[in-house]
Amino acid sequence: MALMLGLAVGVDYALFIVARHRSQLASGMPVAESVARAIGTAGTAVVFAGLTVVIALAGLAVVGIPFLTAMGLAAAAAVVVAVLVAVTLIPAVLGFAGERLRPWASPG
């Protein structure tokens, strides 16, 4: 369960940051500035959402059932790792990709 939840939120958070970056590139923003703004805006939302999920999963410990406590804390740890990857590794990959992520101009 922890692995599935970590992958799910990791993909979701990464796509959120990449979508923000691509929309800023489409508006003509330089790559370095776009990466910085995407992490500054979408990254803040990712950290807040991740913290909310971690608190909710850690709340499973309140029930007092050891199995649920272990599952909740393991899933919370996976979400923490996913958030850390989203706010550290994704900007590096976006900067490395450079102009290749800029959307093509639509005909018309």
Buried (B, 14 or more C-beta within 10 A) or exposed (E): EBEEBBEEBBEEBBEBBBEBBBEBBBEEBEBEEBBBBBBEEBBEEBBEBBEEBBEEBBEBBEEEEEEEBEBBBBBBBBBBBBBEBBBEEBBEEBBEBEEEBBEEEEEE
